Amino acid sequence: MSDSACKAADDTLDACEAKAEKAGSGLPACYDAFGATGSIAKVRADCIRSSCSKQCLST
């Protein structure tokens, strides 16, 4: 989190997750957008997807 670009991308992901949770949909798009911000973000997004149940990422 010491990298400002990474921190900004993470903050955006957090906001997207909160919005998707409230709407009941859109979570996969959050991870797509986050993963597109850089190689480290993509690895993290892929890790979250592989570690989370299908139900977590299906909305």
Secondary structure by P-SEA (a helix, b strand, c coil): cccaaaaaaaaaaaaaaaaaaaacccaaaaaaaaaaccaaaaaaaaaaaaacccccccc
